[in-house]
Amino acid sequence: MRQLFLLTILCTTLLGVLTKSTAQCGPYRLYINPLLVRESRNPPYSIDQWKTDNPGMYVCPGETENEIIVDLARFEAPKNVPSWRENNSSFIDFEKSRDYIRNAHFLNPAEDYMTEIELTEERINEGDFVGLTFKELVDRFNIDYANPSYKNYLRVKRTTIFKNIKVSSRDEFEEGSFLFTSPLLYSIMKDIGITESNTDEFGKCFFSFTIIAVPDLYTKKDTQEAINYTYKAMMKFTYKGKNYYYDFSDDPIRSLLKK
C-alpha cells in the first residue's frame, strides 16, 4: 500500500513537471519529429540524435515519445532562427505547428492592429497592391502546398523606378527584405479547411500584397504629423467574403515579441 502511495506521488510529480515544461514553451513554437524525414536512415534518426545536433535549444515534451516542441522565442541566437528553420524544415511537423505559425503573423483587429489594417485597406483602395489567387501563387512561384518548407519564400518589394508593388520568389531568407513563408501560406489555407486536394477552391482564395508606412512618433500631442515611419509588407487574405490580415517575416523573434 505504501509503495502504491509513493508511486502515485511520483507519477503526479512527473506529470506536473511535464505539464509545467510544456506550458513554459511560448506561442512561437514548432513541433519537431525526426521520423518525418523522408530519407532512409540506418539506424533511424532519433530525438536524442536531433538534440545532439541542435545543442542549446529550449525544448518541451511533445505529445508522443518521438516528438519535441522547440520554443524559438528562447533561441540563443535569434538572428540564426531563419537559417535554423531552413536546415530543419524536413523535421518540422507543419500540421501540428500551423496554428502557431499563423498566429505569429495574424493581425487581430481586436488587439490594437487597426492602424495596420486601415493603412492596408487604404493602399489597396488606391490600387497600390498586387492581387493573386492561391492558384496563381502555386502556378507562378512553384509553391508545393502539400510539402511546405522554410526554403520557399515570397518577397514583396516596391520597384525603384515605377514605385509599384512586385511579388517574386526566393529560396532562402534575406535579411531586410519583406518575406512571406510557404509554411505561413500553408497554415492560412489549412485554417479555413482547404487541403491540397481542394484545388477547385484555390482560385477562390485571394491574396493582396502591399507595403504600408506605420507612423511611429508624433511631433506634438495635438497634431498628427508623423516624424518617423516603419515600413511593413502586409498580406490581406480574402475567402468567401471574409478578410484576414498578416504581416511579414523580418526578424522572427522581434516580430513575435511586438505582438
C-alpha angles and dihedrals in degrees: 000000000000090000090052090050092050091046090052091051091048093050091047091050093049091047089051092051093049092046091048092048092051091048090053091064106095131222094276098074138139127202113231123201115169090195089070091073108112097208114097112247132187109230097020116252108263137201090249091053091048090052090050090052092046106045121181096029119143104230137176130199115276128219093264135033090253094055139072134178121234119208104211092186086070094050109142093224108030093188088063095057095096094052091043090053091049092050093047100040092111091058097049119103097217094183091061094037098047099092090054093046092050095044091052088067104026115113109212112204088215092059105064097277097116092108092059092043094049092047090049092052090047092055092045093048088053091053094249097136146075116241123199135165118233088250089057091049091051094046098040100041101030094241110180100213093184092055112037116193140180086230092076122072139167113221121206119198142156112241118241100230107032096025092221127139118265130187121202138158131253132184097211141036115273116198113229094023128111104247137175117195130228091235089056091054089046091051093048093051094045090049091065092045100257115140131186089267093059093078092147088068095052091084091052094057110087127196122194117195124196143145122240135191111226114200111235104180140018128213095222136011092239096051134066096213108133117211097184133036136192113212115216135176113230133197122203115196119200126189128161092347096309123116128210126183129211136179127219135262109257112138099356095207097044090048092052095048090054090062 
